[in-house]
Amino acid sequence: MTMKKLRLAIFASGNGSNAEAIIKHLLNSATVEVSRIYSNNKDAYVIERGKKFNISTDIFNKIEFTSQEFSETLLNKKYDLIILAGFMWLVPPSIVASYKNKIINIHPALLPAYGGKGMYGDNVHQAVIENNENESGITIHYVNEYYDEGDIIFQTKCTVLNTDTPDSLAERIHKLEHQHYPKVIEKLCAEIL
């Protein structure tokens, strides 16, 4: 008897390094597959990363994303989890409602600190450094109707050095993301199965 594979959709807006880390981690999984990438940026490098693994990307704009039709299309695809990996838009309430506790995001700080609209990438790292924090880290959380306010699934920390720049801190944060995000997703998938 062949076991059904869980189907994941990844939403990404940019480079896609987290998306690639997830895809590579799950590549030989007997139970989980990344079925499709969705992007709101036709020039995003994540599209090229997907092609390397024969994963197609759907490109959409803001009007399409917030339409009932888009929400219904996602539902019809029957994804088991939606993974946000560097996706910058707020997920519409209709999608959040349809995928309650099935949309996962990663944030480059220790939520609830340094979350909310406009707090992404270097903006977060700059704020952490300017406030003389001695630690930062990553938060993996469920997505709800608000930026960075869903229930926390996993956090891990790193030290903020007094010599850090946003770039040097981002480098350490990226390592944590690539190390932990794929494993947390795999664990969540195991709980679904």
C-alpha positions in Angstrom: 0.0 0.0 0.0 1.4 3.4 -1.0 1.2 6.1 1.6 -0.1 9.4 0.5 2.5 12.2 0.6 1.8 15.4 2.4 1.8 18.3 0.0 3.4 21.6 0.9 3.2 24.9 -0.8 5.9 27.5 -0.2 5.2 31.2 -0.5 8.3 33.4 -1.0 9.0 36.9 -2.3 12.8 37.0 -2.8 16.0 35.0 -2.7 14.5 31.8 -1.5 17.4 30.4 0.5 15.0 29.1 3.2 12.7 27.6 0.5 15.8 25.8 -0.9 16.8 24.6 2.5 13.3 23.1 3.1 13.2 21.5 -0.4 16.6 19.9 0.1 15.7 18.7 3.5 12.5 17.0 2.3 13.9 15.9 -1.1 14.1 12.2 -0.2 11.2 12.1 2.2 8.8 9.2 1.7 6.0 11.2 3.3 6.3 14.9 2.4 6.9 16.8 -0.8 7.1 20.5 -1.8 4.4 20.6 -4.5 4.6 24.2 -5.6 6.1 27.6 -5.0 4.0 30.8 -5.0 5.5 34.2 -5.4 4.4 37.8 -5.6 7.6 38.8 -7.4 8.2 37.6 -11.0 11.9 38.4 -10.6 12.4 36.5 -7.3 15.4 34.2 -7.3 13.2 31.6 -5.5 11.8 30.8 -9.0 15.2 29.6 -10.2 15.7 27.6 -7.0 12.4 25.9 -7.6 13.4 25.0 -11.2 16.5 23.2 -10.0 14.2 20.7 -8.2 11.5 20.7 -10.9 9.1 22.6 -8.8 6.8 25.1 -10.6 6.1 28.6 -9.4 2.8 30.5 -9.7 3.2 34.3 -9.8 0.4 36.5 -8.6 -0.3 40.1 -7.8 -2.1 41.8 -4.9 -5.5 41.8 -6.5 -5.3 38.1 -7.4 -3.9 37.2 -3.9 -6.8 38.8 -2.1 -9.5 37.3 -4.4 -11.9 34.6 -3.4 -10.8 32.7 -6.5 -7.2 32.5 -5.3 -8.3 31.2 -1.9 -10.5 28.6 -3.6 -7.7 27.5 -5.9 -5.4 26.9 -2.9 -8.2 24.9 -1.2 -8.7 22.8 -4.3 -5.0 22.0 -4.4 -5.5 20.4 -1.0 -2.1 21.5 0.5 -1.5 20.0 3.9 0.7 23.0 5.0 1.5 26.4 3.6 5.0 27.6 4.4 5.9 31.2 4.3 9.7 31.6 3.6 10.5 35.3 3.1 7.0 36.2 2.0 6.3 39.8 2.7 2.5 40.2 2.4 -0.1 39.7 5.0 -2.1 36.6 4.3 -5.8 37.4 3.5 -8.3 36.3 6.2 -10.1 33.9 3.8 -6.9 31.9 3.4 -6.0 32.1 7.1 -9.5 30.8 7.9 -9.3 28.0 5.4 -5.9 26.9 6.6 -6.2 27.5 10.4 -3.0 26.3 12.1 -1.7 25.1 8.7 0.2 28.2 7.6 3.7 28.5 9.1 6.0 31.5 9.0 9.6 32.2 10.2 10.6 35.6 11.7 14.2 36.7 12.2 13.8 37.8 15.8 12.5 36.6 19.1 8.8 37.4 18.9 6.8 39.2 20.3 9.8 41.6 20.2 10.6 43.2 16.8 7.5 41.9 15.0 4.8 43.6 13.0 4.4 45.5 9.8 7.7 46.7 8.3 9.7 44.5 10.6 11.6 42.1 8.3 15.2 41.5 7.2 17.6 44.2 7.9 15.0 46.4 9.5 14.8 43.9 12.3 18.5 43.4 12.7 19.1 47.2 12.7 16.5 47.7 15.4 17.9 44.8 17.5 21.4 46.4 17.3 20.2 50.0 17.9 18.5 48.8 21.1 21.7 47.2 22.4 20.0 43.8 22.7 22.4 41.0 23.8 20.5 38.3 22.0 18.3 37.7 19.0 17.2 34.6 17.2 14.4 33.1 15.1 10.7 32.4 15.8 8.7 29.9 13.8 5.0 30.5 14.3 1.5 29.9 13.0 0.1 32.6 10.8 -3.1 34.5 11.8 -4.7 37.7 10.5 -1.9 39.9 11.9 1.8 40.3 11.2 3.8 38.0 13.5 1.1 37.5 16.1 0.3 33.8 15.5 1.1 31.1 18.2 4.8 30.4 18.5 5.9 26.9 17.6 9.7 27.2 18.1 12.3 29.7 19.1 16.1 29.6 19.3 18.6 32.3 20.2 22.0 33.6 19.2 24.2 36.2 20.8 24.3 39.8 19.5 27.9 40.9 19.5 28.9 44.5 20.1 30.7 44.4 16.8 27.6 43.3 14.8 26.3 45.0 11.8 22.8 44.1 10.3 24.7 42.0 7.7 26.8 40.0 10.2 23.8 39.4 12.5 21.7 38.4 9.5 24.3 35.9 8.5 24.0 34.1 11.9 20.2 34.4 11.8 20.1 32.8 8.3 22.2 29.9 9.6 19.7 29.3 12.4 16.8 29.5 9.9 18.3 27.0 7.5 19.2 24.7 10.4 15.9 24.7 12.2 13.0 25.6 9.8 13.2 22.4 7.7 13.3 20.2 10.8 10.4 22.0 12.5 8.3 21.6 9.3 9.2 17.9 9.1 8.2 17.5 12.7 4.8 19.2 12.1 4.3 17.0 9.1 5.0 13.9 11.2 2.3 15.1 13.6 -0.2 15.4 10.7 0.5 11.9 9.5 
